[in-house]
């Protein structure tokens, strides 16, 4: 008897199943591409492609910033801006800030801030980076008050979502004090998390030996802000360890890339981060103190923190901390 020439029913069913599975996979890919916001790193530091620098002029800086303790994620261009970051290099122009060994704080602030901007652009094209200044020129500077007002207004003018004012500390009367200090608002949990991420990154690469976050003594650029904001003191120019880091171009590169990576990763990992809720008058202490006063208070706080760490019996309620420029009531 001749064999049946019709197709095997089992094979037909198998083909139908495979065809159905294929359609489901294609549909899932199309849906994910068109209707979901996914921000996936396409390269990391471990991938040789991640080390290719699109800007040949910056290739030496990129190699100097390499560090095995952090994975630097490079994000694919999604052709949309997910956040705008405003970077503020503290002081500038006729306002030099702190001075140590003829090195001006304003120059360190500017150098490191520009490097952070550079690395943010390289790591993540989905973040729009703005600067209050990219040179030493500050044509708006008529007074310290006018200077602070301009920098604060730029948060709105530049339509920023995140604001980072970058400074360096000094405490000539105690050169053993070192470390980083972040000023944030008490209600800004997003910036507190981001400050911790930056601090952890910089600790990992050996830039700083400790950092602290202050949320009970705030100043104009942070307290009066309507967005996620921080004023960060990167280290003490009067401390030998910190000063070496702050003034070494290679160390600046490492720190800048670590800061940029922390900002980039946090924003991409938290696309639905809550909007900033401004603190009420009851839970904030607003001060219009000039930037030099901010540096002075950060130095005082770091000194007190280190003294308490050295003496376990010492205690101070942080709620009673005072601005050194405010005279006590008589």
SESEDO-518065 format. One record per atom (N, C-alpha, C): x, y, z. Coordinates in steps of 0.1 Angstrom, whole numbers, plus 5000, padded with zeros to 4 digits. Example, Ala and Ser with C-alpha at 12.3 -4.5 7.8 and 13.67 -1.06 7.14 Angstrom:
BEGIN
513249435078/512349555078/513249675078/512849785071/513749895071/512950005079/
END
This chain:
BEGIN
500949885000/500050005000/500950125000/500650224992/501450354991/501250435004/502350505008/502250595020/501450715017/500750765028/499950885026/500851005024/500651075013/501551195009/501151325016/500051325023/499651445030/500651475042/500851605045/501751645056/501451585069/502451555077/502251495090/501551595099/500451555105/499651645114/500451705125/501351615131/502151665142/503151775138/503651765126/504651865121/503951995118/502651985113/501852105111/501652185124/501252105134/501052175147/502352235153/503452175151/504752225156/505052355149/504852365135/505052485127/504152595132/502952565135/501952665139/502352725153/502852635162/503352685175/504552775174/505452735166/506652815164/506352955157/505352955148/504953075141/504353165151/503453115160/502753195170/503753255179/504753175184/505753225193/506553345186/506853325174/507653425166/506853555166/505553545163/504753665163/504653735176/504653655187/504553715200/505853795203/506953735200/508253795202/508353925195/508053925182/508054045173/507154155179/505954115183/505054215189/505554275202/506154195210/506754245223/507854345220/508754315211/509854405208/509254535203/508254535194/507754655188/507054735199/506354675208/505654745219/506654815228/507754735232/508754785241/509454905235/509654905221/510355015215/509455145214/508155125211/507355235208/506655295220/506355215230/505455255241/506055255255/507255215257/507855215270/509155295270/509355355282/510655435284/511655345291/512555305283/513655215289/514955285286/515855295296/517055365294/518155255298/518655195288/519555075290/521055115287/521955095296/523355115293/523755025281/524455085271/524855005260/526354965261/527055035270/528454995272/528755015287/529754955292/530254975305/531754985305/532355015316/533855035316/534554905312/533954785316/534554665313/534554635298/533654705290/533554685276/534554775269/535554725261/536554815255/535854925247/534654905242/533955015234/533655135243/533555105256/533155215265/534355315266/535555275263/536655365265/536955445252/536255425241/536455505230/535855645232/536755745230/536355875233/535855945221/534555995220/534156065208/534856195206/535456245216/536256375215/537656345216/538456335205/539856295206/540656395215/540256515215/541056615223/540956585238/539956505242/539756475256/540156335260/540856265250/541156125253/542156105264/543056195266/543956185277/543256205291/542256285291/541556305303/540656185306/540156125296/539256005298/540155885304/541355865298/542155765303/542555785318/542855915321/543255945335/542155925345/540855925340/539755905349/539355765351/539955665344/539655525346/539855485360/538955405366/539155345379/538255215380/538955115384/538354985385/537254965395/537155065405/536155045415/534755095411/534655155400/533355195395/533055145381/531855105378/531455075364/530855195358/531455245348/530955365341/530055325330/528755355331/527755315321/527555425311/527555385298/527355485287/525955455282/525055555282/523655535278/523455565263/522555475257/522155495244/521355625242/521555695231/520755815228/519355775225/518355825234/516955795233/516255905225/517056005221/516556115213/515456195221/515556195234/514756285242/515556325255/515256435260/515856485272/515056435284/515756355293/515056305304/515156395316/516256485316/516456575327/517456685323/517356805329/518256905327/519056935340/520356925339/521256945351/521957075350/521857165360/522557295360/523757285370/524957295364/526157295372/526657435374/526957465387/527357595391/528757595397/529757645390/531057665396/531157785405/531257755418/531157865428/532257975427/531858095431/532758215430/533058245416/534158305413/534558355399/534658505398/535358545388/535658685385/536458745397/535958855402/536658925413/536558845426/535658755427/535458675439/536258545438/537358545444/538258425443/537958315452/537158335463/536858235472/538058205481/538158085486/539258055495/540658055488/541758075495/543058075489/543957995497/544757905491/545757825498/546957815489/548157855493/549357845486/549157905472/548558025472/548358105460/547358035450/546757925454/545657865446/544357915450/543557965440/542258025442/541157915441/540257915450/539157825450/538357835437/538157955432/537257975420/537857895409/539157885408/539757815396/539557665398/539657615410/539457475412/537957435409/537057525414/535657505412/535357495397/535957585389/535657595375/536257475368/537457435371/538057325364/537257195366/536957165379/536257045382/534857045376/534157165377/532757165371/532757145356/533657205349/533757185335/534057045331/534856975339/535156835337/533856745340/533156785350/531856705353/530956725341/530856845335/529956865323/530456785311/531756775309/532356705298/531956555300/532156495311/531956355313/530456325313/529656415318/528156385317/527756375302/528256465294/527956465279/528456335273/529556285277/530156155271/529356035276/528956035289/528255915294/526755915290/526156025289/524656025287/524156145279/523856115266/523256215257/521856255260/521156175270/519856205273/519656315284/520756365289/520756465299/521256595293/520456705295/520856835290/521656905301/522956935298/523856995308/523957145306/523657225316/523757375316/524857415326/525457535324/526457585333/526057735336/526257765349/526157915352/527357995347/528457925346/529657985340/530657875335/531257895324/532257805319/533557865318/533657995321/534958065322/535058145335/536058225337/536158305349/535358425348/534758455337/533958575336/532658565343/532358675351/531058685358/530558825357/530058855345/529658995342/528459045350/527658945356/526558985364/526959025378/528259015382/528659035396/528759185399/527759235406/527859365411/528059365426/527559265433/527759245447/527459095450/527759055462/527558915466/526058875465/525258975468/523758945468/523358925453/523859015444/523459005430/524058875424/525158835428/525758715423/524958595427/524558585440/523658475444/522358475437/521758595436/520458605429/520558555415/521558585408/521758545394/521858395393/522658335402/522758185402/521458115405/520758175414/519458115418/518458125406/518458245400/517558275389/517858175377/519058135376/519458045365/518757915366/518357875378/517657745379/516357745372/515657865372/514457875365/514657915350/515558005347/515858045334/516257925325/517157835331/517657725323/516657605324/515557615331/514557515332/515157385337/515957395348/516757285353/515857195362/516257075363/515556975372/516456955384/517856965382/518756935393/519857045393/520257085405/521257195406/522357155415/523657175410/524757135418/525757255418/525957315430/526857425432/528157365438/529257375430/530557315434/531457405440/531957375452/532857455460/534057375466/534957445472/536057385480/536157455493/536457385504/536457425517/537857475522/537857535534/539157585540/538957605555/539857565563/539857585577/541357605582/541857725580/543257745584/543657715598/542657735607/543057705622/543057565625/542657475616/542757325619/542957255606/544157235602/544457165589/544257015589/543856965601/543556815601/542156785596/541256885596/539956865591/539856845576/539156735572/539156705558/537756645554/537556625542/536256555538/535356645530/534256585525/533256655517/532056685525/531356785522/530156825528/529056865518/527856805519/526756835510/525756915518/525257025513/524057095518/522857065510/521857015517/520556975510/519457025518/518257035512/517057065519/516556945527/515956975539/515456855547/514356775540/513556835531/512556765525/512956695512/514156715508/514656675494/515256535495/514456435496/514956295497/515656255485/515256305473/515956265461/517356315461/517656445465/518956495465/519856425476/519156395487/519956325497/520456185492/519556115484/520055985478/521156005468/520956115460/521956145450/523256185456/523256265467/524456305473/525156185479/524456095485/525055975490/525755895479/525055895467/525655815456/526955885451/526956015451/528156085447/529256065457/528856075470/529856055481/530455915481/529555815478/530055685478/531055655466/530655715455/531555705443/532955765446/532955885452/534255955454/535055885465/534355815475/535055745485/535655615478/534955555469/535355435462/536655455455/536855575449/538055595441/539155665449/538855675462/539955725471/540055875471/539055945465/539156095465/538956155478/538056105486/537756155499/537756035509/538056075522/538055965532/536655965540/535856075539/534556075545/533756195539/532456185541/531556295536/530356305545/529756415546/528556435554/527556515547/526256495551/525156565545/524456655555/524356785553/523756875562/522456915557/521356905564/520056935559/519257035569/519957085579/519357175589/519857315589/520857345581/521457475580/521657505565/520657575559/520657595545/520857735541/521157755528/521457885523/520757915510/520858035505/519958085494/519957985482/521057945477/521057865465/520357735467/520257685479/519557565481/518157585487/518157655498/516857675505/515757745497/516157845489/515157915481/514957855467/515557735465/515457675452/514057605451/513657595438/512357525436/512657385429/513857345429/514257215423/515157135432/515557015428/516456935436/517857005435/518357045447/519557125448/520557085459/521757105456/522757085466/523957175464/524557215475/525857285474/526857195480/527857155473/528857055477/530257115479/530757095490/532157125493/533057005491/533857005480/534556885475/535656845485/536156935493/537256905502/537857025507/538857015516/539457125523/540857165516/540957285512/542157335506/543257345516/542857345529/543857365540/544257225545/543757115540/544156985544/545056925533/546256875537/547256825527/546656715518/545856625524/545356515516/544356565506/543356645511/542356705502/542956795491/543956875496/544556975486/545256905475/545856795478/546556715467/545556665457/544356625462/543356575453/542756685444/542456795451/541756915445/542656975434/543956975435/544857045426/545456955416/545356825417/545956735407/545056715395/545456755383/544556735372/543956595370/544856495372/544356355370/543356325381/543556365393/542556345404/541256415401/541356535395/540156615391/539356535381/540056475371/539456395361/538656275368/539356205377/538756095383/537456135391/537656245398/536456285406/535356335397/535656405387/534656455378/533856345371/534556245367/533856125360/533056045371/533556035383/532755965393/531556045397/531556175397/530456255400/529456245388/529956255376/529056255364/528356115364/529056005367/528455875366/527355865377/527555915389/526555915399/525355985395/525456105389/524356185385/523656115374/524356065364/523756005352/523055875356/523655785364/523055665368/521755685376/521855785385/520755805394/519555855386/519755945377/518655995369/518055895360/518855805354/518355705345/517655585352/518155565364/517555455372/516255505380/516055635380/514955685387/514155785378/513655735366/512955835357/511655895363/511155825373/509955875379/510155935393/511355985396/511756035409/510756155412/510256165424/509256265428/509856405426/508956495423/509356635422/509656695435/510456795435/510956855448/509856925455/509756905468/508756975476/509557075485/509257195483/509957305490/509657305505/510657315513/510457315528/509657435532/508857415543/508157535548/509057615557/508557735561/509357815570/509657745584/508757655587/508957585600/510057485600/510457435589/511457325589/512657365581/512957495580/514157535573/514657665579/515957685578/516557805583/517157875571/516457975566/516958045554/517958155557/519058145550/520058245551/520458305538/520658435537/521158495525/522658525526/523358445534/524758465536/525558445523/526658525521/527458505509/528058365509/528658335497/529158205496/530358175505/531158275508/532258255518/531658205531/530558255535/529958215548/529558065547/529058025535/528757875533/529957795536/531157835530/532357765531/532757755546/532557875553/532957875567/532157785576/530857785573/529957695581/530257545578/530557515566/530857375562/532157335569/533057425570/534357395577/534057375592/533257455598/532957445612/532257315615/531257275606/530557155608/531457035607/532357035597/533256915596/534156905608/534657015613/535557015625/534756955636/533557005639/532756945650/532456795648/532156755636/531956615633/533156525636/534356575632/535556495635/535856495649/535656605656/535956615671/535056515678/533756505674/532856415680/533256265677/533756245665/534156105662/535356065670/536256165673/537456135681/537056115696/536056185701/535656185714/534156125715/534056005718/532655945719/531756005729/532356075739/531556135749/531056275745/531556325734/531156455730/529856445723/528956545725/527656535718/527156675715/526456685704/525856815700/524656795692/523556855696/522356845689/522456925676/522356855664/522556925651/521557035649/520357025656/519357125655/519857265661/520857255669/521257385676/522457445669/522957385658/524057435650/523757575645/524757665646/524457805643/525357845631/524857945623/525758005613/526758095620/528058085618/529058165625/528958305623/528158345612/528058495609/526758555616/526058475622/524858525629/525158545644/524958675648/525258705662/524158655671/524558595683/523558535692/522758645698/521558615701/520658715708/521158755721/521058885724/521458935737/520458915748/
END
